[in-house]
């Protein structure tokens, strides 16, 4: 957190408003004039962070004022602040308080750890940080958070239902999942008898009856109760009438297969031909990404609320909404880098044994990777107090990005950081570690390490800008050859052409001529991309054809009427 805080303070000094730099783990506060009011305000803020993922409160900053004028300072005593927060919270909250100097201005820094219990003020106010807001917690929210932090598992409780209630088709589907597993030990589970298989999955309790996880996965809803576990809707237009609706009351094992089948039958596919002639099929919504979205919603959604998981499918977007907030400690801003945390451990273990969920909690990474590799924007994850929404964009794929990523080494294709940085640099001409850190959800130092790696080893995607080369955190940009290959996928492509021009101008000054093969070598592009570059230069009269040959790679070009001449003295 130290790197992020220092980066934020530098950004404020450079002219940013503190409010624009606040996050789920960072809050700037102006000191209250009265001591009693100041301590109460800080206690409430500390409670809010403790019931979330923890964070830093910086006192002595006006969050709506831009630049150094925002630093007004704070003269509160650190020891007294620590003691008052401890006294004004229940259970008493222990925080670290220190002084942070910005020039000659004294700020107060309060480090709040994530709580092991649910905290409130002495007045009974319990709140939780969500994004940059502190929201009051309802009794149900307090109970849910308390259970998660105590390790209480609703899915492990007896359901009152026995093996006779197991749906035979659900059991058969579970066996199919196990037959398809890569792990031989899992495949052997498919040969077990019904009771032994359910016990091996963890779906049966000590008394031989199904637990809540087993009931959800393998049983129809009890007689007289028909809550839908999943509702799938397809629309031809986002605001139009649904032309297909599936209401699935369970079992969950069958619901997963039914939803994936419904999405698959309505998938559009775009063929893309790579530079080597290989053709790949880009799905409207990558199947692996959709599967992970649905599985995560069913595995981590709060089934106690009696609300279904919604899957809204249209050509514009696929949106999966699950009931309840994210599991304690997980937020949209850290979901990529926080290890898997199950709301219901027994249910999660069943999903993983069946091979429906990632063992190491990398399902969200897979969603991001598959979507970006398909040439589309990164998924958008939104958390409200009562639901979590994952949105996949269904716009036509950017074939330039998809082709470029498909040609990268396999390790880079599977590296989420690489893909997110590449996507970011298609929108911005240069970025620093401070810009990249929130996108890849890592510290500034880790973001810097990723940028340095991509500029210092093959496939050499990036380079530091010349003016920032000596800084601790330089700015990085795409190499000119990468810009050429990405073409119109780069928002600032027209400006980036200047660098391409410079390389060819330098080559012509040194050798007097250029051809298609030379351009291919200079920018690591194929014959067609090189031809496009040459046509553009001819059109702008920077070069002209100098050979009698009119077609093919043997055509040579020299300086044209608008070729820049050397200045005198150079």
N, C-alpha and C positions, 0 to 999 in steps of 0.2 A: 504493500500500500504506500510505502515511502515514495517510490518513483512516481506513482500517479498523483500524489499530493504535490510533490515538487513541480511536476509538469503543469498541474492546474494553477499553482501560484505564479509560475512563469507566464502562463497564458493570460492571467488576470493583469499582471504587470505590463504585458504587451498590448492590452486594450480590450480583453474579453470581459463580459459581465460574469461575475461568480455564479449567478443562477444557471447560466448555460453550461456550467462545468460540474454541477451537482449530479450525483448518481445514487444508486441504491446504497453505496458505502461511503458517501462523502456529502456533508452538509455544511454550509456556511451560515453563521449566525451573527447578527448585530447584537452587542451586549445591551441588556435591559438596564434602564437607569436605576431602578430600585433593586436592592440585593435580594429581597424575598421573591420578587417577580423573576429575577434572573435565575436563581437557583431552581425555582419551580419549572421554568422553561427548559433548563438544561436537563432536569430529571425526566421530563416528558420526552425530550429528544433521545435521551439515553435508553429509555424503556423501548421506544420505537425501534432503535437499532438492535437492541438485545433480543427482541422478538422476531427479528429478521436474521440477516447473516452477519450482523455486527458492522462496525464502520468507524469513521472519524468525524467528529464535530469540531469545526474550526470557528472559534469565537473571536470577534473583532473585525468582521468583514461584512460590509453592506452588500447584499447579494444582487441588488438591481443597479448598482453604480458600476460603470466600466472603468477599467484601468486602475492605476495606483491609488486614485481617490477612494476606491472601495476599501482600502486598508485603513480602518479607523482605530484599530488597536483595542486591547482589553487589559485592564489592570487587576482582574480578579486573582486571588491567591490560589494556586493549583491545589495545595493541600486542603484548603477550605472547600473548594469545589468538589473534590473527591469525597470528602466527608459528608457534604450535604446531599450529594446524589445517592450515597449509600444510605443515608437516613430517610430520604424522601421516596424510596422505592421499596417494593414488596414482591418477592423476597429481596433483601438488600442487594443492590447491584454494585459490584466492585469494578471500577474503571481506572485507567491510567491517565493521568493528567500531566501535561508538560507545557513548556513554552516554545513557540515557533517564532523566529525572528525573520521579518521581511524588511531588509534594510535596517532602519532604526525603529520600525514599528513592531510592537510586542503583541503577538497573537497567542491565544490559548488553544492547545490541541488536546481533545478528549478522545482517547481510544476506547471504544465500547466492544467487548467481545460478544459473540453470539451466546445467548443464554442456554443453560441446560434445563431451565424451567421456563414457565411463562411469567413474565414480570409485569407489574403495574405500578402506578404511583400510589402513594398512601391514600389518595382520594378514590382509588379503585379504577383509575383510567388505564386501560390496556390498549396499546396501539401497535401497529406493525408497519414497517417501511415497505412500500410497494412502489418501485421506481424511485421517484424523487418526492413522493408524498408519504405522510404518516396518516394511516387510516385507522379509525377506531375498530376494535375487534368485538364482534358479537359473541355471546356466550358459546355458540356452536364453534366459532373460530378458535376461541380459547381452549375448548375441550379437545378439538382436533389437534392443535399444536401441542397441548400437554401430552396427549396420547403418543404422538410421534416422538416427542423428546424422551418419553419414558419407555419407548420400545413396545408399547401396547399394539397388538396385531388383531384387528377385528376379523381378518380372513382365517385366523387359526381357531376361531370359536366353533363349537359344534353347531351344525345346522338343523339337527333333528331329522335328517333324511338319511336313508340307507342305500345299500348297493342296488336295491330293487328300483330305486328312483333314477338310476343312471340311464340316460338316453342311449340306446344301442348305436345310433348313427354318430353320436358324439364320441363314443369310445372308438369306433372304427376310424373316425377322422384323426383322433389322437394317435392311433397306431400308424396311420399313413404319414403323419408328421415325423414319427420316430423312425420309420423305415427310410425316410429321406435324409436323416441326420448323417453328418460326416463322421461323427464319433461312433466307433463300433460299440462302445458300452451302451450308448443310447439306442442304437439299432436293436440290440439284444432285448431291450425292454419291451419292444413291440410283440415279442413272442410270449410274454407273461400272461397268465390268466387275469381276468377282470379285476378281482380283488387285489392280487399282487401288484398289478400295474398301477392301480390307484394309490396303493400304499407307497410304491416306489416314487410316484410323482409327488407325494406329500399331500394328497387330497383327502386322506382318511385320518381321523383322530385316534386317540388312544383307545376309545371305547368301541371302535369299529364302525362308527358312523361318519358320514362325510362332514368335513369342516365347511366353512363358508366359501373357501376357495374352490373346493370340490363341487359344491352346489352350483356356483356361478359357471364353472367350466363345463359341467357334464349333465346338468339337470334342467328340465323345463321349469318355468315358474310354478310355485305351488298353486294348487287348485283355488280358484277364486281371486287369485292375484296375477295380473298380467302386465307388469311394468316392462316397457321396452328397454332392452339393454343397449341397442343400437338402432338409430333411425338414419337411413340413407335416402337422399333425395338427389335426383338429377334434373337439371334445367337446361334447355337449349340456349336460353338467355338468362343472365344473372337475375333479372327482375321478373322473369316470366313464370308461368305456371309449371309446376313439377310434372315432367312426363314419365317419371318412374319414382316410386316410393317403396322402400322396403322397411317394414317394422319387424325387428328381430328381438323376441323376448328371451332368447337363449336357446340352448346352452352357448356359452361364449366360444367354445371350440368351433362350433358350426357357424356362429356369427362372423368370425374372422374370415372363414372361407367364403361365406356368402357375400360379404362386403367387397373382398378382393375380386371376386368374380364379377360383381356388378360394375366396379370401376374398370376392370379389364375389358369387358365387352363394349365399353364406350370410349376406349382410348383411341386418339388420333396418333398417327405415326408419321414423322418427317424423315425421309431418307437423306443422308448427307454423305458425300463422297470425299474421302480424305486425299491428301496429296499423293499417297502411294497407290491410289486407285481403289482402296478398300472402301466398301460402302457400309455405313452403320445406320441403324434405325433409332431415331430419337423419339421417345414416347412423349405424349402430351404431358403426362405426369409420371415420372420414373417409378416403375412398380416397386422397387426396393424402398424408395422414399415414402410412398403411400403406405406400404406395409408397416414401416416403422412408426409412422404417424398414428395409424389405427391401433397397433399393438401398444404403444406408449399410452394412448388414451384409455384403452381397456385395462391395462395393467396398473396405471397410477391414478386413474380417476377415482373419485370418492363414491363408491357404490352405495354407501349408507344413505346418501341423499335421495335415492330412488329416482334419479334422473338419468336419461339415456345419453350415450355418446352420439353426437350428431355429425354426419358426414354430408357436406353440401358440395355437389359436383356440378360444375358448369364449364364451358370452354374458357371462361375468364379466370377461374380460380377453383382450387379444391381446398375446402376449409374443414378441418376436424376440430370439434369442440368437445372437451371433456368436463364433467362436473367437478367442482371443487378447485381450490388453488393448487399451485405446485407444492411438492413435498417440502417440508421445512428445510431450509438451507439451500434450496435451489431456486433460482430466479432466471428470468429471460436473459439477464446480463452475465450469468455465470454457467448457464446450462451446458455449454460446450466443454467446459473444463472442470466441472464438478463431478466427482464419481457418482455412480448410480446409487440413488437412495430410494428404497421402496417404501411406499405408504403401507402396503400390506406385504410383508416379507414372504409369507407362505404362498400367496397368490403369485408373486413375482417368481418364486422358485419353481412353481409349476410351469409357468410360461417358459422359463429358461430351460428346464429339463425337456420340454416338448420341442425346443429349438425355435420357439416363436419370438424370443427376445434375446438380445445380446448378453452374453455371460459377463462381459467386462463393462457394461453400461455405455457402449459407444453407439447406441442407436441414433441419437440426435446428430452426432458427427456424420453418420451415414446419410441422414436426411439432407444435411447441408451439402455434402460431397456430391451426391447423386443429382441434386437439383442444379448445382452450379455446373457440373460436367455436361448437363443437357443444354447449356447455353442460356439459362434463365437466372433471374435474380435470386439471391439467397432467401430462404423461407423467413416469414415474419411470425414470431412467437409473442403472443400478448397474454398477460395474466390479469384477471380481475379477481375480486375477493371470492367469487363463486364459480369461476370457470377459467379454463385455459384454452386458447385458440391457436392453432397452427395453420398458417395460410401458405399454400403453394401457388405461385403465379402460373397461369396457363397460357400466357402470351406466346406467340410463335417463337421458337428458339432462335437465339442468335447463332447462326451456323458458324460464324467466324470463331467465336469463343469455343464452341463445341469441337471444332476441327483442331484448333490450337491445343486444347487440353488433351485431346485424344492422341496427339503426337508427342506429348511429354513423356519422360520416363515414368514407369509404373509407380515408383515411389512418390513422385510429385503428384501424379493423378490422384493418389490416395491420401494426400496430405491436406487436411482441411485448412491449415494456416496458409499454405501456398495458394489454394483456390480462392480464399477470401481476400488475400492481398492482391491477387491478379484482378479480381472483380473490382476491388476498390480503385486500383490504378487505371481501370478502363473509364472511371468517372473523374478522377483527379490526376492532374499532370504530375504531381509529386506528393509524397506523404512522408511523415516522420514516424518514429516509434510511438509517439504520443497519439497520433491519428490512428495508428493500426491497433494499438492495445485494446480499446473497447470493442473493436470489430472481431478480433480473434479471441477476445476474452482472456487475455493474459496480462502480466505485468509489463510495464514499459521496457524493462530490461529483456524480458523474454521476446517481446515484439521486435526489439532491436536485433536480437540474435537471429530471428527468422529473416529479417530484411538483409542482414549481413550474409547469411548463408545463401540466399537467393542471388546475391550479387557476387559471391566469391567462389562459387562452384557450379559445375554444369547442372542445369542447362543455361546458367547465366541470364536470368530473366531481367534483373535490375542492375542499376548503377547509381552510385551516390552523385548528387548534383555537385558541380564544381565549387559553387560558392559556399557549400555547407560541409565540404569534405573534412575540415579540421574540427568539426563539432563532435561532442560526445554522442549526440543523436542526430546524424546527418539526415537530410531529406533524400529520398530515393525516387527514381523514375524508371519507367520501362526503357530498356535498351531500344535503340532505333530500329533494329532488325525485328524485335518483337512487335513494335508499333506497326511495322509494315505487314507482318503476318496477321495481326488482329484487324487491321484495316478499319472499316467503319464501326467496328465494335468499340473503338476508342473514341470517346466523346469529343476529345480535343484533337482529333486526327489531323485536321487542316493545319493547326499550329505545329504539330509534331513533324509535319513534312519538311519544315525548315532544316531539321537535323539530317534528314535523308538527303536533301539538296546539298548540304555542306559536305557530306561524305563523297558524293559523286563529283562535286566541284573539285574537291581536293584530289580525287583520283585522276580527273581530266588534266589538272595542272601538272600532275606528276608524270602521266603516261600519254596524254594527248588524245586518247580515245577510250570508249567504253562499249561493252556489248551485253547481251542478255546473260551470258555465263558469268561475267564479272559481277553484275548486280546480284545474281544468285549467291555468289560467294560472299559479297559484302554484307548481305542482310539475311543470309540463310533462309532464302525463300525458294519456292518452286518456279518453274519456267513461266507459268501464267501470271504469278504475282510480279515477277521481274518485268514481264512485258507491260503490265499495267503501270509500273513506275516509269518506265521509259516513255510510254505514250503520254503520261502526264507531263514529263519534262519537255517533250517535243511540243506539246500543246502550249506550253508557257514560253516556248522559244529559248529555253535554257540550253538545249542541245539540238543538233540537226543530224540527219543521216549523212554519213560521209562515204559510204561504200556503195558500189553498184548493186550489190545484193539487196533485195527489197524485203525478203521474208526469211524467217528462221533465225537461229541463234548466231549465225555468222554476220548479221547486220551490224555495222559499226557506227558509232555516233561520235561527233566532236562538238566543241563549243558552238553555241548558237548566237543569234543577234543579241539576246539579253543575258548572255553569260557574263557574270561579274568579273570585271578586270581588276588586276592587282593595283592597290594604291601605290603611288610613288613612294620610294624610300623603303619598300618592302621587297 
